[in-house]
């Protein structure tokens, strides 16, 4: 998979990503859809935080 200049590259192994996905699912009571929703909310919050930092 190729990456663009603006796309962040993950510094995690496939095993680390699998573990992180399993942990997110477990934290959401085993419901993968709820885990995705929680991660989307967290990502949006981080994007807002970055936008505020860039405005300074």
Buried (B, 14 or more C-beta within 10 A) or exposed (E): EEEEEEEEEEEEEEEEEEEEBEEBBEEBEEEEEBBBEBBEEEEEEEEEEEEEEEEE
